[in-house]
Amino acid sequence: MAKIPEAQNRLFKNMFVCKKCQTKVRSDPQKILKGKARCRKCAKKVFRPLKKK
């Protein structure tokens, strides 16, 4: 299966997952590293990158 770069960017670029409630959040990586981004659902500041399938 061919991977389309536009689709890969849309699905995985700047996407992070909350470590507590597994909610997906799109945010700037620098904001994630500095702890400025918060989860909309549980208000935690701990995220991990989205795993590619």
Buried (B, 14 or more C-beta within 10 A) or exposed (E): EEEEEEEEEEEEEBBBBBEBEEBEBEBEEEBBEEEEBBBEEEEEBEBEEBEEE
